[in-house]
């Protein structure tokens, strides 16, 4: 049985280079990689190359819950595509497209089986929206 694929996207008022850098640099990842203000990302590592690994720690600010998000890169095309596989075999691909000085970021990922599809879509979209706000704030 194949996993259902979910798509989230946003358009960021920043050029593709700034958007890519904020998406891939650990010092930036820790500033946007969470779905709500009561969470944070205290640590991130990123070996951005095919076969390299990414790892980020996501935690509730009150310390009540946390988890590590990890994946191995399958494809990296600078300023264009990042694809990875999570430890459970699910895949994700994020594409960056320049549109009139702005950047469209689209992520498609395999759903997991534990949580409802809409909950997963909402969580990943919230993180992407947080990313957009972070990049736009840094760009002005």
N, CA, C and O atoms as CSV, one atom per row, in Angstrom:
chain,resi,resn,atom,element,x,y,z
A,1,UNK,N,N,0.844,-1.187,0.000
A,1,UNK,CA,C,0.000,0.000,0.000
A,1,UNK,C,C,0.886,1.245,0.000
A,1,UNK,O,O,1.733,1.408,0.878
A,2,UNK,N,N,0.692,2.111,-0.973
A,2,UNK,CA,C,1.512,3.313,-1.033
A,2,UNK,C,C,0.872,4.433,-0.213
A,2,UNK,O,O,-0.349,4.511,-0.076
A,3,UNK,N,N,1.715,5.275,0.313
A,3,UNK,CA,C,1.246,6.371,1.148
A,3,UNK,C,C,0.580,7.439,0.299
A,3,UNK,O,O,0.928,7.644,-0.864
A,4,UNK,N,N,-0.385,8.111,0.906
A,4,UNK,CA,C,-0.994,9.251,0.236
A,4,UNK,C,C,0.016,10.400,0.233
A,4,UNK,O,O,0.736,10.604,1.210
A,5,UNK,N,N,0.064,11.132,-0.848
A,5,UNK,CA,C,0.985,12.258,-0.977
A,5,UNK,C,C,0.223,13.550,-0.674
A,5,UNK,O,O,-0.881,13.768,-1.173
A,6,UNK,N,N,0.836,14.398,0.154
A,6,UNK,CA,C,0.254,15.675,0.555
A,6,UNK,C,C,1.118,16.795,-0.024
A,6,UNK,O,O,2.344,16.685,-0.058
A,7,UNK,N,N,0.480,17.867,-0.477
A,7,UNK,CA,C,1.198,19.017,-1.022
A,7,UNK,C,C,0.887,20.261,-0.202
A,7,UNK,O,O,-0.270,20.540,0.116
A,8,UNK,N,N,1.947,21.011,0.137
A,8,UNK,CA,C,1.811,22.325,0.769
A,8,UNK,C,C,2.680,23.292,-0.026
A,8,UNK,O,O,3.688,22.892,-0.607
A,9,UNK,N,N,2.289,24.568,-0.051
A,9,UNK,CA,C,3.083,25.534,-0.789
A,9,UNK,C,C,2.860,26.942,-0.274
A,9,UNK,O,O,1.887,27.225,0.424
A,10,UNK,N,N,3.787,27.818,-0.636
A,10,UNK,CA,C,3.684,29.230,-0.291
A,10,UNK,C,C,4.475,30.036,-1.307
A,10,UNK,O,O,5.342,29.505,-2.002
A,11,UNK,N,N,4.167,31.318,-1.385
A,11,UNK,CA,C,4.947,32.240,-2.220
A,11,UNK,C,C,5.584,33.251,-1.277
A,11,UNK,O,O,4.907,33.886,-0.469
A,12,UNK,N,N,6.897,33.385,-1.398
A,12,UNK,CA,C,7.689,34.209,-0.495
A,12,UNK,C,C,8.178,35.454,-1.229
A,12,UNK,O,O,8.711,35.366,-2.335
A,13,UNK,N,N,7.993,36.602,-0.608
A,13,UNK,CA,C,8.437,37.873,-1.194
A,13,UNK,C,C,9.933,38.042,-0.949
A,13,UNK,O,O,10.360,38.919,-0.198
A,14,UNK,N,N,10.716,37.188,-1.596
A,14,UNK,CA,C,12.185,37.236,-1.515
A,14,UNK,C,C,12.720,36.477,-2.719
A,14,UNK,O,O,12.034,35.624,-3.282
A,15,UNK,N,N,13.953,36.794,-3.109
A,15,UNK,CA,C,14.525,36.095,-4.254
A,15,UNK,C,C,14.896,34.656,-3.881
A,15,UNK,O,O,14.958,34.293,-2.707
A,16,UNK,N,N,15.135,33.872,-4.895
A,16,UNK,CA,C,15.352,32.441,-4.707
A,16,UNK,C,C,16.620,32.151,-3.897
A,16,UNK,O,O,16.637,31.193,-3.124
A,17,UNK,N,N,17.665,32.938,-4.050
A,17,UNK,CA,C,18.914,32.714,-3.310
A,17,UNK,C,C,18.684,32.903,-1.804
A,17,UNK,O,O,19.091,32.060,-1.005
A,18,UNK,N,N,18.037,33.998,-1.420
A,18,UNK,CA,C,17.761,34.264,0.000
A,18,UNK,C,C,16.865,33.153,0.569
A,18,UNK,O,O,17.092,32.664,1.675
A,19,UNK,N,N,15.851,32.769,-0.203
A,19,UNK,CA,C,14.919,31.727,0.234
A,19,UNK,C,C,15.655,30.400,0.434
A,19,UNK,O,O,15.483,29.742,1.459
A,20,UNK,N,N,16.468,30.012,-0.540
A,20,UNK,CA,C,17.238,28.766,-0.458
A,20,UNK,C,C,18.151,28.775,0.766
A,20,UNK,O,O,18.186,27.811,1.531
A,21,UNK,N,N,18.889,29.869,0.944
A,21,UNK,CA,C,19.829,29.950,2.065
A,21,UNK,C,C,19.111,29.819,3.407
A,21,UNK,O,O,19.576,29.099,4.290
A,22,UNK,N,N,17.993,30.503,3.564
A,22,UNK,CA,C,17.241,30.429,4.830
A,22,UNK,C,C,16.673,29.025,5.062
A,22,UNK,O,O,16.527,28.591,6.205
A,23,UNK,N,N,16.354,28.317,3.971
A,23,UNK,CA,C,15.788,26.971,4.077
A,23,UNK,C,C,16.849,25.937,4.441
A,23,UNK,O,O,16.538,24.915,5.053
A,24,UNK,N,N,18.098,26.199,4.067
A,24,UNK,CA,C,19.116,25.155,4.181
A,24,UNK,C,C,20.189,25.396,5.252
A,24,UNK,O,O,20.918,24.463,5.591
A,25,UNK,N,N,20.307,26.588,5.782
A,25,UNK,CA,C,21.352,26.891,6.763
A,25,UNK,C,C,20.858,26.600,8.189
A,25,UNK,O,O,19.825,27.130,8.598
A,26,UNK,N,N,21.579,25.767,8.950
A,26,UNK,CA,C,21.130,25.432,10.310
A,26,UNK,C,C,20.841,26.652,11.192
A,26,UNK,O,O,19.892,26.628,11.975
A,27,UNK,N,N,21.638,27.709,11.078
A,27,UNK,CA,C,21.405,28.902,11.903
A,27,UNK,C,C,20.045,29.532,11.600
A,27,UNK,O,O,19.446,30.160,12.473
A,28,UNK,N,N,19.557,29.367,10.373
A,28,UNK,CA,C,18.235,29.870,10.007
A,28,UNK,C,C,17.145,28.859,10.337
A,28,UNK,O,O,16.076,29.236,10.816
A,29,UNK,N,N,17.403,27.582,10.087
A,29,UNK,CA,C,16.406,26.529,10.329
A,29,UNK,C,C,15.881,26.593,11.761
A,29,UNK,O,O,14.689,26.401,12.000
A,30,UNK,N,N,16.774,26.863,12.710
A,30,UNK,CA,C,16.345,26.910,14.120
A,30,UNK,C,C,15.398,28.075,14.406
A,30,UNK,O,O,14.744,28.095,15.448
A,31,UNK,N,N,15.321,29.031,13.502
A,31,UNK,CA,C,14.473,30.206,13.723
A,31,UNK,C,C,13.063,30.074,13.136
A,31,UNK,O,O,12.185,30.874,13.460
A,32,UNK,N,N,12.837,29.068,12.271
A,32,UNK,CA,C,11.522,28.946,11.639
A,32,UNK,C,C,10.920,27.540,11.672
A,32,UNK,O,O,9.736,27.396,11.370
A,33,UNK,N,N,11.665,26.514,12.017
A,33,UNK,CA,C,11.223,25.134,11.853
A,33,UNK,C,C,10.350,24.629,13.007
A,33,UNK,O,O,10.742,23.744,13.767
A,34,UNK,N,N,9.157,25.220,13.115
A,34,UNK,CA,C,8.156,24.793,14.098
A,34,UNK,C,C,6.805,25.306,13.633
A,34,UNK,O,O,6.724,26.283,12.889
A,35,UNK,N,N,5.745,24.641,14.076
A,35,UNK,CA,C,4.412,24.933,13.547
A,35,UNK,C,C,3.651,26.000,14.335
A,35,UNK,O,O,2.716,26.604,13.809
A,36,UNK,N,N,4.041,26.239,15.588
A,36,UNK,CA,C,3.316,27.224,16.392
A,36,UNK,C,C,4.267,27.910,17.368
A,36,UNK,O,O,5.365,27.418,17.629
A,37,UNK,N,N,3.839,29.037,17.899
A,37,UNK,CA,C,4.697,29.848,18.760
A,37,UNK,C,C,5.057,29.183,20.087
A,37,UNK,O,O,5.999,29.613,20.753
A,38,UNK,N,N,4.324,28.143,20.480
A,38,UNK,CA,C,4.658,27.465,21.738
A,38,UNK,C,C,5.663,26.322,21.521
A,38,UNK,O,O,5.954,25.559,22.442
A,39,UNK,N,N,6.180,26.216,20.304
A,39,UNK,CA,C,7.232,25.259,19.968
A,39,UNK,C,C,8.469,26.006,19.500
A,39,UNK,O,O,8.401,27.188,19.163
A,40,UNK,N,N,9.601,25.310,19.480
A,40,UNK,CA,C,10.815,25.875,18.919
A,40,UNK,C,C,11.698,24.761,18.382
A,40,UNK,O,O,11.420,23.578,18.582
A,41,UNK,N,N,12.762,25.153,17.700
A,41,UNK,CA,C,13.711,24.220,17.105
A,41,UNK,C,C,15.083,24.592,17.658
A,41,UNK,O,O,15.798,25.387,17.048
A,42,UNK,N,N,15.464,24.023,18.816
A,42,UNK,CA,C,16.705,24.436,19.461
A,42,UNK,C,C,17.989,23.995,18.756
A,42,UNK,O,O,19.057,24.545,19.026
A,43,UNK,N,N,17.901,23.013,17.860
A,43,UNK,CA,C,19.117,22.532,17.195
A,43,UNK,C,C,18.794,22.017,15.799
A,43,UNK,O,O,17.733,21.440,15.563
A,44,UNK,N,N,19.740,22.237,14.870
A,44,UNK,CA,C,19.587,21.725,13.507
A,44,UNK,C,C,20.969,21.437,12.933
A,44,UNK,O,O,21.929,22.170,13.172
A,45,UNK,N,N,21.040,20.353,12.172
A,45,UNK,CA,C,22.250,19.980,11.437
A,45,UNK,C,C,21.816,19.722,10.003
A,45,UNK,O,O,20.716,19.223,9.764
A,46,UNK,N,N,22.687,20.064,9.037
A,46,UNK,CA,C,22.305,19.862,7.648
A,46,UNK,C,C,23.532,19.612,6.781
A,46,UNK,O,O,24.339,20.514,6.555
A,47,UNK,N,N,23.665,18.384,6.301
A,47,UNK,CA,C,24.733,18.004,5.373
A,47,UNK,C,C,24.071,17.898,3.996
A,47,UNK,O,O,23.702,16.810,3.554
A,48,UNK,N,N,23.927,19.042,3.331
A,48,UNK,CA,C,23.114,19.173,2.129
A,48,UNK,C,C,23.836,18.638,0.887
A,48,UNK,O,O,24.411,19.396,0.106
A,49,UNK,N,N,23.789,17.308,0.730
A,49,UNK,CA,C,24.364,16.630,-0.434
A,49,UNK,C,C,23.694,15.265,-0.524
A,49,UNK,O,O,23.188,14.749,0.472
A,50,UNK,N,N,23.693,14.686,-1.712
A,50,UNK,CA,C,23.116,13.351,-1.870
A,50,UNK,C,C,23.852,12.407,-0.922
A,50,UNK,O,O,25.081,12.339,-0.926
A,51,UNK,N,N,23.087,11.686,-0.117
A,51,UNK,CA,C,23.655,10.799,0.886
A,51,UNK,C,C,23.877,11.479,2.229
A,51,UNK,O,O,24.093,10.808,3.238
A,52,UNK,N,N,23.825,12.802,2.247
A,52,UNK,CA,C,23.973,13.550,3.492
A,52,UNK,C,C,22.703,13.467,4.325
A,52,UNK,O,O,21.659,13.020,3.848
A,53,UNK,N,N,22.806,13.900,5.564
A,53,UNK,CA,C,21.657,13.827,6.470
A,53,UNK,C,C,21.294,15.205,7.001
A,53,UNK,O,O,22.131,16.100,7.119
A,54,UNK,N,N,20.017,15.336,7.314
A,54,UNK,CA,C,19.528,16.510,8.015
A,54,UNK,C,C,18.914,16.040,9.319
A,54,UNK,O,O,18.352,14.948,9.404
A,55,UNK,N,N,19.030,16.881,10.332
A,55,UNK,CA,C,18.456,16.543,11.626
A,55,UNK,C,C,18.058,17.841,12.304
A,55,UNK,O,O,18.823,18.805,12.326
A,56,UNK,N,N,16.861,17.857,12.854
A,56,UNK,CA,C,16.434,19.009,13.639
A,56,UNK,C,C,15.672,18.529,14.865
A,56,UNK,O,O,14.943,17.539,14.818
A,57,UNK,N,N,15.855,19.240,15.940
A,57,UNK,CA,C,15.171,18.942,17.196
A,57,UNK,C,C,13.999,19.898,17.317
A,57,UNK,O,O,14.172,21.115,17.250
A,58,UNK,N,N,12.812,19.348,17.495
A,58,UNK,CA,C,11.621,20.163,17.664
A,58,UNK,C,C,11.068,19.876,19.054
A,58,UNK,O,O,10.902,18.720,19.444
A,59,UNK,N,N,10.782,20.961,19.805
A,59,UNK,CA,C,10.320,20.799,21.187
A,59,UNK,C,C,9.256,21.827,21.545
A,59,UNK,O,O,9.251,22.952,21.046
A,60,UNK,N,N,8.356,21.403,22.425
A,60,UNK,CA,C,7.447,22.367,23.044
A,60,UNK,C,C,8.300,23.243,23.958
A,60,UNK,O,O,9.186,22.742,24.649
A,61,UNK,N,N,8.038,24.532,23.962
A,61,UNK,CA,C,8.840,25.450,24.775
A,61,UNK,C,C,8.753,25.139,26.262
A,61,UNK,O,O,9.682,25.434,27.014
A,62,UNK,N,N,7.635,24.541,26.692
A,62,UNK,CA,C,7.495,24.209,28.119
A,62,UNK,C,C,8.181,22.891,28.489
A,62,UNK,O,O,8.126,22.457,29.639
A,63,UNK,N,N,8.832,22.255,27.499
A,63,UNK,CA,C,9.574,21.022,27.754
A,63,UNK,C,C,8.719,19.774,27.870
A,63,UNK,O,O,9.234,18.709,28.211
A,64,UNK,N,N,7.416,19.880,27.592
A,64,UNK,CA,C,6.511,18.739,27.786
A,64,UNK,C,C,6.646,17.670,26.706
A,64,UNK,O,O,6.262,16.523,26.934
A,65,UNK,N,N,7.180,18.017,25.542
A,65,UNK,CA,C,7.276,17.051,24.454
A,65,UNK,C,C,8.332,17.534,23.470
A,65,UNK,O,O,8.568,18.735,23.340
A,66,UNK,N,N,8.963,16.592,22.777
A,66,UNK,CA,C,9.927,16.937,21.749
A,66,UNK,C,C,10.270,15.714,20.928
A,66,UNK,O,O,10.035,14.582,21.349
A,67,UNK,N,N,10.823,15.947,19.760
A,67,UNK,CA,C,11.244,14.830,18.917
A,67,UNK,C,C,12.323,15.304,17.949
A,67,UNK,O,O,12.466,16.498,17.687
A,68,UNK,N,N,13.068,14.351,17.431
A,68,UNK,CA,C,14.065,14.624,16.407
A,68,UNK,C,C,13.467,14.288,15.052
A,68,UNK,O,O,12.875,13.224,14.873
A,69,UNK,N,N,13.621,15.189,14.108
A,69,UNK,CA,C,13.214,14.938,12.729
A,69,UNK,C,C,14.489,14.696,11.946
A,69,UNK,O,O,15.389,15.536,11.941
A,70,UNK,N,N,14.571,13.538,11.275
A,70,UNK,CA,C,15.774,13.179,10.540
A,70,UNK,C,C,15.405,12.687,9.148
A,70,UNK,O,O,14.304,12.185,8.920
A,71,UNK,N,N,16.347,12.842,8.224
A,71,UNK,CA,C,16.151,12.334,6.868
A,71,UNK,C,C,17.498,12.266,6.157
A,71,UNK,O,O,18.469,12.902,6.568
A,72,UNK,N,N,17.536,11.484,5.085
A,72,UNK,CA,C,18.729,11.366,4.230
A,72,UNK,C,C,18.391,11.907,2.851
A,72,UNK,O,O,17.339,11.598,2.291
A,73,UNK,N,N,19.291,12.715,2.309
A,73,UNK,CA,C,19.042,13.347,1.013
A,73,UNK,C,C,19.214,12.367,-0.146
A,73,UNK,O,O,20.189,11.619,-0.219
A,74,UNK,N,N,18.224,12.398,-1.056
A,74,UNK,CA,C,18.233,11.591,-2.278
A,74,UNK,C,C,18.627,12.436,-3.485
A,74,UNK,O,O,19.238,11.937,-4.431
A,75,UNK,N,N,18.273,13.712,-3.443
A,75,UNK,CA,C,18.547,14.602,-4.568
A,75,UNK,C,C,18.701,16.024,-4.038
A,75,UNK,O,O,17.904,16.478,-3.217
A,76,UNK,N,N,19.726,16.720,-4.510
A,76,UNK,CA,C,19.923,18.127,-4.183
A,76,UNK,C,C,20.344,18.837,-5.461
A,76,UNK,O,O,21.419,18.577,-6.003
A,77,UNK,N,N,19.495,19.728,-5.933
A,77,UNK,CA,C,19.813,20.574,-7.079
A,77,UNK,C,C,19.755,22.006,-6.550
A,77,UNK,O,O,18.666,22.536,-6.331
A,78,UNK,N,N,20.913,22.639,-6.344
A,78,UNK,CA,C,20.934,23.968,-5.730
A,78,UNK,C,C,19.964,24.951,-6.375
A,78,UNK,O,O,19.861,25.051,-7.597
A,79,UNK,N,N,19.252,25.677,-5.503
A,79,UNK,CA,C,18.267,26.691,-5.880
A,79,UNK,C,C,17.049,26.115,-6.599
A,79,UNK,O,O,16.254,26.863,-7.167
A,80,UNK,N,N,16.899,24.792,-6.577
A,80,UNK,CA,C,15.790,24.184,-7.312
A,80,UNK,C,C,15.057,23.077,-6.554
A,80,UNK,O,O,13.848,23.184,-6.345
A,81,UNK,N,N,15.755,22.019,-6.136
A,81,UNK,CA,C,15.082,20.828,-5.601
A,81,UNK,C,C,15.854,20.214,-4.442
A,81,UNK,O,O,17.081,20.113,-4.470
A,82,UNK,N,N,15.103,19.807,-3.424
A,82,UNK,CA,C,15.649,19.015,-2.320
A,82,UNK,C,C,14.697,17.838,-2.113
A,82,UNK,O,O,13.510,18.035,-1.854
A,83,UNK,N,N,15.219,16.615,-2.227
A,83,UNK,CA,C,14.401,15.425,-1.983
A,83,UNK,C,C,15.090,14.577,-0.925
A,83,UNK,O,O,16.312,14.426,-0.932
A,84,UNK,N,N,14.291,14.025,-0.014
A,84,UNK,CA,C,14.869,13.184,1.028
A,84,UNK,C,C,13.926,12.062,1.422
A,84,UNK,O,O,12.732,12.075,1.122
A,85,UNK,N,N,14.519,11.088,2.110
A,85,UNK,CA,C,13.764,9.949,2.641
A,85,UNK,C,C,13.901,9.947,4.151
A,85,UNK,O,O,15.002,10.067,4.690
A,86,UNK,N,N,12.764,9.810,4.831
A,86,UNK,CA,C,12.731,9.738,6.294
A,86,UNK,C,C,13.022,8.302,6.735
A,86,UNK,O,O,12.892,7.380,5.930
A,87,UNK,N,N,13.412,8.094,7.996
A,87,UNK,CA,C,13.762,6.749,8.465
A,87,UNK,C,C,12.676,5.694,8.245
A,87,UNK,O,O,12.987,4.514,8.083
A,88,UNK,N,N,11.397,6.110,8.238
A,88,UNK,CA,C,10.313,5.140,8.044
A,88,UNK,C,C,10.035,4.861,6.565
A,88,UNK,O,O,9.096,4.136,6.237
A,89,UNK,N,N,10.862,5.441,5.661
A,89,UNK,CA,C,10.721,5.178,4.235
A,89,UNK,C,C,9.890,6.195,3.477
A,89,UNK,O,O,9.842,6.174,2.247
A,90,UNK,N,N,9.236,7.086,4.209
A,90,UNK,CA,C,8.455,8.113,3.516
A,90,UNK,C,C,9.392,9.101,2.834
A,90,UNK,O,O,10.510,9.332,3.296
A,91,UNK,N,N,8.926,9.680,1.731
A,91,UNK,CA,C,9.752,10.612,0.960
A,91,UNK,C,C,9.122,11.990,0.948
A,91,UNK,O,O,7.917,12.151,1.147
A,92,UNK,N,N,9.971,12.980,0.709
A,92,UNK,CA,C,9.532,14.361,0.572
A,92,UNK,C,C,10.369,15.028,-0.508
A,92,UNK,O,O,11.562,14.754,-0.639
A,93,UNK,N,N,9.741,15.898,-1.274
A,93,UNK,CA,C,10.461,16.693,-2.265
A,93,UNK,C,C,9.991,18.139,-2.150
A,93,UNK,O,O,8.791,18.413,-2.116
A,94,UNK,N,N,10.942,19.052,-2.091
A,94,UNK,CA,C,10.642,20.484,-2.037
A,94,UNK,C,C,11.252,21.132,-3.266
A,94,UNK,O,O,12.421,20.917,-3.586
A,95,UNK,N,N,10.439,21.929,-3.950
A,95,UNK,CA,C,10.889,22.609,-5.157
A,95,UNK,C,C,10.784,24.121,-4.961
A,95,UNK,O,O,9.830,24.629,-4.372
A,96,UNK,N,N,11.799,24.824,-5.476
A,96,UNK,CA,C,11.888,26.277,-5.393
A,96,UNK,C,C,11.780,26.824,-6.817
A,96,UNK,O,O,12.539,26.420,-7.698
A,97,UNK,N,N,10.839,27.740,-7.041
A,97,UNK,CA,C,10.624,28.303,-8.361
A,97,UNK,C,C,10.598,29.823,-8.260
A,97,UNK,O,O,9.865,30.383,-7.444
A,98,UNK,N,N,11.393,30.485,-9.083
A,98,UNK,CA,C,11.424,31.946,-9.111
A,98,UNK,C,C,10.245,32.453,-9.932
A,98,UNK,O,O,10.023,32.014,-11.061
A,99,UNK,N,N,9.485,33.393,-9.343
A,99,UNK,CA,C,8.325,33.968,-10.034
A,99,UNK,C,C,8.297,35.473,-9.805
A,99,UNK,O,O,7.846,35.935,-8.757
A,100,UNK,N,N,8.776,36.237,-10.781
A,100,UNK,CA,C,8.740,37.696,-10.720
A,100,UNK,C,C,9.367,38.263,-9.451
A,100,UNK,O,O,8.774,39.112,-8.785
A,101,UNK,N,N,10.560,37.795,-9.119
A,101,UNK,CA,C,11.264,38.300,-7.946
A,101,UNK,C,C,10.837,37.664,-6.642
A,101,UNK,O,O,11.432,37.928,-5.597
A,102,UNK,N,N,9.822,36.836,-6.689
A,102,UNK,CA,C,9.369,36.100,-5.512
A,102,UNK,C,C,9.758,34.637,-5.700
A,102,UNK,O,O,10.199,34.235,-6.777
A,103,UNK,N,N,9.591,33.852,-4.647
A,103,UNK,CA,C,9.930,32.433,-4.736
A,103,UNK,C,C,8.742,31.588,-4.297
A,103,UNK,O,O,8.204,31.772,-3.205
A,104,UNK,N,N,8.344,30.669,-5.153
A,104,UNK,CA,C,7.308,29.698,-4.807
A,104,UNK,C,C,8.013,28.471,-4.252
A,104,UNK,O,O,8.923,27.931,-4.881
A,105,UNK,N,N,7.590,28.032,-3.071
A,105,UNK,CA,C,8.135,26.833,-2.440
A,105,UNK,C,C,6.997,25.818,-2.341
A,105,UNK,O,O,5.958,26.082,-1.736
A,106,UNK,N,N,7.214,24.663,-2.944
A,106,UNK,CA,C,6.211,23.597,-2.941
A,106,UNK,C,C,6.834,22.339,-2.353
A,106,UNK,O,O,7.887,21.890,-2.807
A,107,UNK,N,N,6.186,21.773,-1.349
A,107,UNK,CA,C,6.637,20.514,-0.752
A,107,UNK,C,C,5.548,19.468,-0.918
A,107,UNK,O,O,4.383,19.697,-0.592
A,108,UNK,N,N,5.956,18.311,-1.432
A,108,UNK,CA,C,5.078,17.143,-1.522
A,108,UNK,C,C,5.697,16.060,-0.649
A,108,UNK,O,O,6.889,15.778,-0.763
A,109,UNK,N,N,4.902,15.458,0.212
A,109,UNK,CA,C,5.438,14.434,1.112
A,109,UNK,C,C,4.451,13.302,1.295
A,109,UNK,O,O,3.239,13.478,1.175
A,110,UNK,N,N,5.002,12.129,1.590
A,110,UNK,CA,C,4.172,10.952,1.866
A,110,UNK,C,C,3.597,11.077,3.267
A,110,UNK,O,O,4.321,11.349,4.225
A,111,UNK,N,N,2.297,10.879,3.379
A,111,UNK,CA,C,1.635,10.937,4.680
A,111,UNK,C,C,2.068,9.752,5.544
A,111,UNK,O,O,2.388,8.675,5.041
A,112,UNK,N,N,2.069,9.983,6.850
A,112,UNK,CA,C,2.295,8.864,7.777
A,112,UNK,C,C,0.942,8.309,8.184
A,112,UNK,O,O,-0.090,8.914,7.893
A,113,UNK,N,N,0.935,7.175,8.847
A,113,UNK,CA,C,-0.315,6.464,9.139
A,113,UNK,C,C,-0.947,6.809,10.492
A,113,UNK,O,O,-2.104,6.464,10.733
A,114,UNK,N,N,-0.203,7.484,11.380
A,114,UNK,CA,C,-0.694,7.709,12.740
A,114,UNK,C,C,-1.680,8.860,12.881
A,114,UNK,O,O,-2.573,8.806,13.727
A,115,UNK,N,N,-1.535,9.893,12.071
A,115,UNK,CA,C,-2.351,11.098,12.231
A,115,UNK,C,C,-3.189,11.366,10.989
A,115,UNK,O,O,-2.804,10.987,9.882
A,116,UNK,N,N,-4.357,12.034,11.173
A,116,UNK,CA,C,-5.221,12.340,10.035
A,116,UNK,C,C,-4.494,13.198,8.993
A,116,UNK,O,O,-3.632,14.009,9.333
A,117,UNK,N,N,-4.854,13.005,7.727
A,117,UNK,CA,C,-4.245,13.724,6.604
A,117,UNK,C,C,-4.318,15.235,6.827
A,117,UNK,O,O,-3.317,15.931,6.656
A,118,UNK,N,N,-5.485,15.746,7.206
A,118,UNK,CA,C,-5.639,17.196,7.382
A,118,UNK,C,C,-4.748,17.728,8.493
A,118,UNK,O,O,-4.251,18.850,8.402
A,119,UNK,N,N,-4.540,16.941,9.535
A,119,UNK,CA,C,-3.650,17.359,10.622
A,119,UNK,C,C,-2.203,17.455,10.107
A,119,UNK,O,O,-1.482,18.402,10.422
A,120,UNK,N,N,-1.800,16.467,9.316
A,120,UNK,CA,C,-0.450,16.486,8.747
A,120,UNK,C,C,-0.284,17.665,7.792
A,120,UNK,O,O,0.710,18.389,7.857
A,121,UNK,N,N,-1.257,17.852,6.909
A,121,UNK,CA,C,-1.193,18.976,5.968
A,121,UNK,C,C,-1.119,20.294,6.746
A,121,UNK,O,O,-0.321,21.168,6.410
A,122,UNK,N,N,-1.941,20.436,7.772
A,122,UNK,CA,C,-1.958,21.660,8.567
A,122,UNK,C,C,-0.640,21.927,9.261
A,122,UNK,O,O,-0.186,23.070,9.302
A,123,UNK,N,N,-0.012,20.891,9.811
A,123,UNK,CA,C,1.266,21.048,10.495
A,123,UNK,C,C,2.380,21.446,9.542
A,123,UNK,O,O,3.138,22.375,9.823
A,124,UNK,N,N,2.485,20.749,8.419
A,124,UNK,CA,C,3.536,21.066,7.443
A,124,UNK,C,C,3.292,22.451,6.830
A,124,UNK,O,O,4.242,23.194,6.579
A,125,UNK,N,N,2.007,22.802,6.588
A,125,UNK,CA,C,1.712,24.129,6.033
A,125,UNK,C,C,2.062,25.216,7.049
A,125,UNK,O,O,2.581,26.267,6.672
A,126,UNK,N,N,1.785,24.975,8.331
A,126,UNK,CA,C,2.117,25.962,9.368
A,126,UNK,C,C,3.628,26.200,9.436
A,126,UNK,O,O,4.073,27.335,9.607
A,127,UNK,N,N,4.412,25.131,9.302
A,127,UNK,CA,C,5.868,25.289,9.298
A,127,UNK,C,C,6.304,26.086,8.063
A,127,UNK,O,O,7.158,26.967,8.164
A,128,UNK,N,N,5.723,25.784,6.909
A,128,UNK,CA,C,6.067,26.511,5.689
A,128,UNK,C,C,5.652,27.981,5.787
A,128,UNK,O,O,6.374,28.861,5.317
A,129,UNK,N,N,4.499,28.249,6.392
A,129,UNK,CA,C,4.060,29.633,6.596
A,129,UNK,C,C,5.008,30.358,7.552
A,129,UNK,O,O,5.324,31.530,7.344
A,130,UNK,N,N,5.456,29.674,8.585
A,130,UNK,CA,C,6.428,30.243,9.522
A,130,UNK,C,C,7.733,30.559,8.782
A,130,UNK,O,O,8.357,31.592,9.026
A,131,UNK,N,N,8.135,29.668,7.884
A,131,UNK,CA,C,9.325,29.892,7.066
A,131,UNK,C,C,9.156,31.162,6.218
A,131,UNK,O,O,10.048,32.008,6.172
A,132,UNK,N,N,8.006,31.283,5.551
A,132,UNK,CA,C,7.739,32.464,4.716
A,132,UNK,C,C,7.859,33.739,5.550
A,132,UNK,O,O,8.513,34.691,5.124
A,133,UNK,N,N,7.244,33.773,6.723
A,133,UNK,CA,C,7.313,34.959,7.580
A,133,UNK,C,C,8.749,35.273,7.976
A,133,UNK,O,O,9.149,36.438,7.982
A,134,UNK,N,N,9.525,34.252,8.307
A,134,UNK,CA,C,10.923,34.446,8.697
A,134,UNK,C,C,11.731,35.040,7.551
A,134,UNK,O,O,12.461,36.012,7.746
A,135,UNK,N,N,11.606,34.463,6.353
A,135,UNK,CA,C,12.381,34.945,5.206
A,135,UNK,C,C,11.985,36.377,4.861
A,135,UNK,O,O,12.850,37.218,4.616
A,136,UNK,N,N,10.694,36.657,4.842
A,136,UNK,CA,C,10.249,38.004,4.487
A,136,UNK,C,C,10.704,39.035,5.513
A,136,UNK,O,O,11.027,40.164,5.143
A,137,UNK,N,N,10.736,38.676,6.778
A,137,UNK,CA,C,11.211,39.592,7.816
A,137,UNK,C,C,12.704,39.865,7.634
A,137,UNK,O,O,13.157,40.992,7.832
A,138,UNK,N,N,13.466,38.841,7.259
A,138,UNK,CA,C,14.912,38.993,7.044
A,138,UNK,C,C,15.218,39.765,5.761
A,138,UNK,O,O,16.298,40.342,5.633
A,139,UNK,N,N,14.294,39.783,4.820
A,139,UNK,CA,C,14.536,40.407,3.522
A,139,UNK,C,C,14.279,41.918,3.538
A,139,UNK,O,O,14.654,42.618,2.598
A,140,UNK,N,N,13.651,42.415,4.586
A,140,UNK,CA,C,13.307,43.852,4.618
A,140,UNK,C,C,14.153,44.591,5.605
A,140,UNK,O,O,14.001,45.802,5.763
